[in-house]
């Protein structure tokens, strides 16, 4: 089963409707690491540039201003090329 990472620019009012500014913030320096999503996660990137390479699925790149959806059950490698700062919410 191939996993799909969804990346989009949020529409006007979407961040407010989702309550993104009330979500916790996560930060990470330039690095590479393995990650597994035991639950789905949605996040909004405030700063940084990242490439995520799923074990099964197409890689995705995202950065500041992107709203990203990671699927539950996906194993992947994160490649942070510019320090990331994001608001996030797990399912």
Secondary structure, DSSP 8 states (H G I E B T S, - for coil): --B--EEEE--TTHHHHHTGGGSEEEEE-SEEEEEE-SS-EEEEEEEEEEEEEESSB--EEEETTEEEEE-TT-EEEEEEEEEEEEEEEE-
